[in-house]
Amino acid sequence: MINLAVRVVGADRPGITADLMSTLAALGAELQDVEQVLVRQ
C-alpha cells in the first residue's frame, strides 16, 4: 500500500469535492481522512 497526502488548491465551484472523490474511488483509492477548508477573500 502507498500512503499519500494530497493538497488541492484552486477556485471553488459546486461539486468539485464530489468530482475529486469519484475520480479517486474509480482509481481504487481508499480514503482515510478528508479535510476541507474554504478561504474567502
PDB file of N, CA, C and O in Angstrom:
ATOM      1  N   MET A   1       0.845  -1.172   0.000  1.00  0.00           N
ATOM      2  CA  MET A   1       0.000   0.000   0.000  1.00  0.00           C
ATOM      3  C   MET A   1       0.895   1.242   0.000  1.00  0.00           C
ATOM      4  O   MET A   1       1.912   1.289   0.693  1.00  0.00           O
ATOM      5  N   ILE A   2       0.510   2.222  -0.770  1.00  0.00           N
ATOM      6  CA  ILE A   2       1.206   3.507  -0.826  1.00  0.00           C
ATOM      7  C   ILE A   2       0.363   4.533  -0.090  1.00  0.00           C
ATOM      8  O   ILE A   2      -0.835   4.654  -0.346  1.00  0.00           O
ATOM      9  N   ASN A   3       0.983   5.275   0.825  1.00  0.00           N
ATOM     10  CA  ASN A   3       0.287   6.342   1.553  1.00  0.00           C
ATOM     11  C   ASN A   3       0.654   7.683   0.946  1.00  0.00           C
ATOM     12  O   ASN A   3       1.831   7.968   0.722  1.00  0.00           O
ATOM     13  N   LEU A   4      -0.338   8.497   0.681  1.00  0.00           N
ATOM     14  CA  LEU A   4      -0.125   9.822   0.105  1.00  0.00           C
ATOM     15  C   LEU A   4      -0.918  10.862   0.866  1.00  0.00           C
ATOM     16  O   LEU A   4      -2.007  10.589   1.370  1.00  0.00           O
ATOM     17  N   ALA A   5      -0.363  12.051   0.943  1.00  0.00           N
ATOM     18  CA  ALA A   5      -1.102  13.220   1.419  1.00  0.00           C
ATOM     19  C   ALA A   5      -1.244  14.138   0.208  1.00  0.00           C
ATOM     20  O   ALA A   5      -0.257  14.465  -0.451  1.00  0.00           O
ATOM     21  N   VAL A   6      -2.460  14.545  -0.076  1.00  0.00           N
ATOM     22  CA  VAL A   6      -2.731  15.353  -1.264  1.00  0.00           C
ATOM     23  C   VAL A   6      -3.332  16.675  -0.835  1.00  0.00           C
ATOM     24  O   VAL A   6      -4.237  16.720  -0.002  1.00  0.00           O
ATOM     25  N   ARG A   7      -2.821  17.748  -1.411  1.00  0.00           N
ATOM     26  CA  ARG A   7      -3.367  19.081  -1.154  1.00  0.00           C
ATOM     27  C   ARG A   7      -3.785  19.669  -2.497  1.00  0.00           C
ATOM     28  O   ARG A   7      -2.996  19.715  -3.440  1.00  0.00           O
ATOM     29  N   VAL A   8      -5.020  20.110  -2.568  1.00  0.00           N
ATOM     30  CA  VAL A   8      -5.549  20.679  -3.803  1.00  0.00           C
ATOM     31  C   VAL A   8      -5.932  22.120  -3.522  1.00  0.00           C
ATOM     32  O   VAL A   8      -6.647  22.404  -2.562  1.00  0.00           O
ATOM     33  N   VAL A   9      -5.456  23.026  -4.359  1.00  0.00           N
ATOM     34  CA  VAL A   9      -5.748  24.446  -4.198  1.00  0.00           C
ATOM     35  C   VAL A   9      -6.306  24.963  -5.521  1.00  0.00           C
ATOM     36  O   VAL A   9      -5.748  24.695  -6.585  1.00  0.00           O
ATOM     37  N   GLY A  10      -7.400  25.698  -5.448  1.00  0.00           N
ATOM     38  CA  GLY A  10      -7.961  26.248  -6.669  1.00  0.00           C
ATOM     39  C   GLY A  10      -9.275  26.942  -6.406  1.00  0.00           C
ATOM     40  O   GLY A  10      -9.731  27.041  -5.266  1.00  0.00           O
ATOM     41  N   ALA A  11      -9.867  27.415  -7.462  1.00  0.00           N
ATOM     42  CA  ALA A  11     -11.145  28.115  -7.365  1.00  0.00           C
ATOM     43  C   ALA A  11     -12.241  27.141  -6.940  1.00  0.00           C
ATOM     44  O   ALA A  11     -12.251  25.986  -7.365  1.00  0.00           O
ATOM     45  N   ASP A  12     -13.154  27.609  -6.108  1.00  0.00           N
ATOM     46  CA  ASP A  12     -14.263  26.788  -5.632  1.00  0.00           C
ATOM     47  C   ASP A  12     -15.368  26.759  -6.679  1.00  0.00           C
ATOM     48  O   ASP A  12     -15.573  27.723  -7.418  1.00  0.00           O
ATOM     49  N   ARG A  13     -16.071  25.641  -6.726  1.00  0.00           N
ATOM     50  CA  ARG A  13     -17.258  25.513  -7.567  1.00  0.00           C
ATOM     51  C   ARG A  13     -18.093  24.365  -7.026  1.00  0.00           C
ATOM     52  O   ARG A  13     -17.551  23.464  -6.386  1.00  0.00           O
ATOM     53  N   PRO A  14     -19.389  24.376  -7.267  1.00  0.00           N
ATOM     54  CA  PRO A  14     -20.242  23.287  -6.786  1.00  0.00           C
ATOM     55  C   PRO A  14     -19.812  21.941  -7.375  1.00  0.00           C
ATOM     56  O   PRO A  14     -19.597  21.821  -8.581  1.00  0.00           O
ATOM     57  N   GLY A  15     -19.691  20.942  -6.517  1.00  0.00           N
ATOM     58  CA  GLY A  15     -19.391  19.590  -6.974  1.00  0.00           C
ATOM     59  C   GLY A  15     -17.927  19.241  -7.110  1.00  0.00           C
ATOM     60  O   GLY A  15     -17.601  18.112  -7.476  1.00  0.00           O
ATOM     61  N   ILE A  16     -17.030  20.177  -6.826  1.00  0.00           N
ATOM     62  CA  ILE A  16     -15.607  19.899  -7.040  1.00  0.00           C
ATOM     63  C   ILE A  16     -15.101  18.782  -6.126  1.00  0.00           C
ATOM     64  O   ILE A  16     -14.304  17.947  -6.553  1.00  0.00           O
ATOM     65  N   THR A  17     -15.559  18.762  -4.875  1.00  0.00           N
ATOM     66  CA  THR A  17     -15.134  17.703  -3.955  1.00  0.00           C
ATOM     67  C   THR A  17     -15.721  16.363  -4.388  1.00  0.00           C
ATOM     68  O   THR A  17     -15.027  15.347  -4.356  1.00  0.00           O
ATOM     69  N   ALA A  18     -16.969  16.349  -4.784  1.00  0.00           N
ATOM     70  CA  ALA A  18     -17.602  15.111  -5.259  1.00  0.00           C
ATOM     71  C   ALA A  18     -16.880  14.566  -6.487  1.00  0.00           C
ATOM     72  O   ALA A  18     -16.665  13.358  -6.593  1.00  0.00           O
ATOM     73  N   ASP A  19     -16.510  15.435  -7.404  1.00  0.00           N
ATOM     74  CA  ASP A  19     -15.783  15.006  -8.604  1.00  0.00           C
ATOM     75  C   ASP A  19     -14.429  14.404  -8.238  1.00  0.00           C
ATOM     76  O   ASP A  19     -14.038  13.371  -8.782  1.00  0.00           O
ATOM     77  N   LEU A  20     -13.722  15.043  -7.328  1.00  0.00           N
ATOM     78  CA  LEU A  20     -12.413  14.544  -6.902  1.00  0.00           C
ATOM     79  C   LEU A  20     -12.551  13.178  -6.230  1.00  0.00           C
ATOM     80  O   LEU A  20     -11.783  12.261  -6.523  1.00  0.00           O
ATOM     81  N   MET A  21     -13.525  13.042  -5.334  1.00  0.00           N
ATOM     82  CA  MET A  21     -13.722  11.770  -4.628  1.00  0.00           C
ATOM     83  C   MET A  21     -14.136  10.662  -5.598  1.00  0.00           C
ATOM     84  O   MET A  21     -13.700   9.520  -5.449  1.00  0.00           O
ATOM     85  N   SER A  22     -14.965  10.979  -6.581  1.00  0.00           N
ATOM     86  CA  SER A  22     -15.373   9.989  -7.586  1.00  0.00           C
ATOM     87  C   SER A  22     -14.178   9.506  -8.400  1.00  0.00           C
ATOM     88  O   SER A  22     -14.053   8.315  -8.686  1.00  0.00           O
ATOM     89  N   THR A  23     -13.312  10.425  -8.768  1.00  0.00           N
ATOM     90  CA  THR A  23     -12.111  10.069  -9.526  1.00  0.00           C
ATOM     91  C   THR A  23     -11.196   9.172  -8.705  1.00  0.00           C
ATOM     92  O   THR A  23     -10.693   8.166  -9.206  1.00  0.00           O
ATOM     93  N   LEU A  24     -10.979   9.535  -7.448  1.00  0.00           N
ATOM     94  CA  LEU A  24     -10.125   8.718  -6.584  1.00  0.00           C
ATOM     95  C   LEU A  24     -10.722   7.329  -6.374  1.00  0.00           C
ATOM     96  O   LEU A  24      -9.994   6.337  -6.386  1.00  0.00           O
ATOM     97  N   ALA A  25     -12.031   7.248  -6.183  1.00  0.00           N
ATOM     98  CA  ALA A  25     -12.697   5.958  -5.996  1.00  0.00           C
ATOM     99  C   ALA A  25     -12.568   5.092  -7.251  1.00  0.00           C
ATOM    100  O   ALA A  25     -12.348   3.884  -7.155  1.00  0.00           O
ATOM    101  N   ALA A  26     -12.704   5.703  -8.417  1.00  0.00           N
ATOM    102  CA  ALA A  26     -12.577   4.967  -9.673  1.00  0.00           C
ATOM    103  C   ALA A  26     -11.173   4.393  -9.850  1.00  0.00           C
ATOM    104  O   ALA A  26     -10.989   3.381 -10.527  1.00  0.00           O
ATOM    105  N   LEU A  27     -10.193   5.041  -9.241  1.00  0.00           N
ATOM    106  CA  LEU A  27      -8.807   4.566  -9.299  1.00  0.00           C
ATOM    107  C   LEU A  27      -8.500   3.552  -8.203  1.00  0.00           C
ATOM    108  O   LEU A  27      -7.383   3.041  -8.119  1.00  0.00           O
ATOM    109  N   GLY A  28      -9.495   3.261  -7.363  1.00  0.00           N
ATOM    110  CA  GLY A  28      -9.311   2.272  -6.303  1.00  0.00           C
ATOM    111  C   GLY A  28      -8.706   2.818  -5.030  1.00  0.00           C
ATOM    112  O   GLY A  28      -8.243   2.046  -4.190  1.00  0.00           O
ATOM    113  N   ALA A  29      -8.698   4.121  -4.868  1.00  0.00           N
ATOM    114  CA  ALA A  29      -8.115   4.735  -3.669  1.00  0.00           C
ATOM    115  C   ALA A  29      -8.995   4.471  -2.453  1.00  0.00           C
ATOM    116  O   ALA A  29     -10.222   4.452  -2.551  1.00  0.00           O
ATOM    117  N   GLU A  30      -8.354   4.268  -1.314  1.00  0.00           N
ATOM    118  CA  GLU A  30      -9.050   4.140  -0.037  1.00  0.00           C
ATOM    119  C   GLU A  30      -8.723   5.378   0.788  1.00  0.00           C
ATOM    120  O   GLU A  30      -7.569   5.594   1.158  1.00  0.00           O
ATOM    121  N   LEU A  31      -9.730   6.186   1.074  1.00  0.00           N
ATOM    122  CA  LEU A  31      -9.517   7.427   1.815  1.00  0.00           C
ATOM    123  C   LEU A  31      -9.590   7.169   3.309  1.00  0.00           C
ATOM    124  O   LEU A  31     -10.503   6.498   3.789  1.00  0.00           O
ATOM    125  N   GLN A  32      -8.626   7.703   4.036  1.00  0.00           N
ATOM    126  CA  GLN A  32      -8.598   7.565   5.485  1.00  0.00           C
ATOM    127  C   GLN A  32      -9.149   8.803   6.176  1.00  0.00           C
ATOM    128  O   GLN A  32      -9.762   8.702   7.239  1.00  0.00           O
ATOM    129  N   ASP A  33      -8.934   9.970   5.578  1.00  0.00           N
ATOM    130  CA  ASP A  33      -9.356  11.222   6.199  1.00  0.00           C
ATOM    131  C   ASP A  33      -9.510  12.276   5.112  1.00  0.00           C
ATOM    132  O   ASP A  33      -8.726  12.317   4.163  1.00  0.00           O
ATOM    133  N   VAL A  34     -10.514  13.122   5.249  1.00  0.00           N
ATOM    134  CA  VAL A  34     -10.732  14.220   4.310  1.00  0.00           C
ATOM    135  C   VAL A  34     -10.981  15.478   5.123  1.00  0.00           C
ATOM    136  O   VAL A  34     -11.784  15.485   6.056  1.00  0.00           O
ATOM    137  N   GLU A  35     -10.286  16.535   4.758  1.00  0.00           N
ATOM    138  CA  GLU A  35     -10.483  17.829   5.409  1.00  0.00           C
ATOM    139  C   GLU A  35     -10.657  18.865   4.317  1.00  0.00           C
ATOM    140  O   GLU A  35      -9.930  18.858   3.324  1.00  0.00           O
ATOM    141  N   GLN A  36     -11.615  19.750   4.500  1.00  0.00           N
ATOM    142  CA  GLN A  36     -11.882  20.780   3.504  1.00  0.00           C
ATOM    143  C   GLN A  36     -11.912  22.134   4.193  1.00  0.00           C
ATOM    144  O   GLN A  36     -12.564  22.306   5.222  1.00  0.00           O
ATOM    145  N   VAL A  37     -11.198  23.092   3.614  1.00  0.00           N
ATOM    146  CA  VAL A  37     -11.159  24.452   4.148  1.00  0.00           C
ATOM    147  C   VAL A  37     -11.447  25.398   2.993  1.00  0.00           C
ATOM    148  O   VAL A  37     -10.843  25.290   1.925  1.00  0.00           O
ATOM    149  N   LEU A  38     -12.360  26.313   3.208  1.00  0.00           N
ATOM    150  CA  LEU A  38     -12.693  27.316   2.208  1.00  0.00           C
ATOM    151  C   LEU A  38     -12.300  28.677   2.755  1.00  0.00           C
ATOM    152  O   LEU A  38     -12.789  29.102   3.802  1.00  0.00           O
ATOM    153  N   VAL A  39     -11.414  29.355   2.040  1.00  0.00           N
ATOM    154  CA  VAL A  39     -10.964  30.684   2.449  1.00  0.00           C
ATOM    155  C   VAL A  39     -11.517  31.678   1.440  1.00  0.00           C
ATOM    156  O   VAL A  39     -11.226  31.588   0.247  1.00  0.00           O
ATOM    157  N   ARG A  40     -12.298  32.605   1.910  1.00  0.00           N
ATOM    158  CA  ARG A  40     -12.871  33.628   1.021  1.00  0.00           C
ATOM    159  C   ARG A  40     -12.111  34.933   1.197  1.00  0.00           C
ATOM    160  O   ARG A  40     -11.737  35.316   2.305  1.00  0.00           O
ATOM    161  N   GLN A  41     -11.899  35.595   0.085  1.00  0.00           N
ATOM    162  CA  GLN A  41     -11.196  36.882   0.132  1.00  0.00           C
ATOM    163  C   GLN A  41     -12.108  37.990  -0.312  1.00  0.00           C
ATOM    164  O   GLN A  41     -11.699  39.151  -0.342  1.00  0.00           O
TER     165      GLN A  41
END
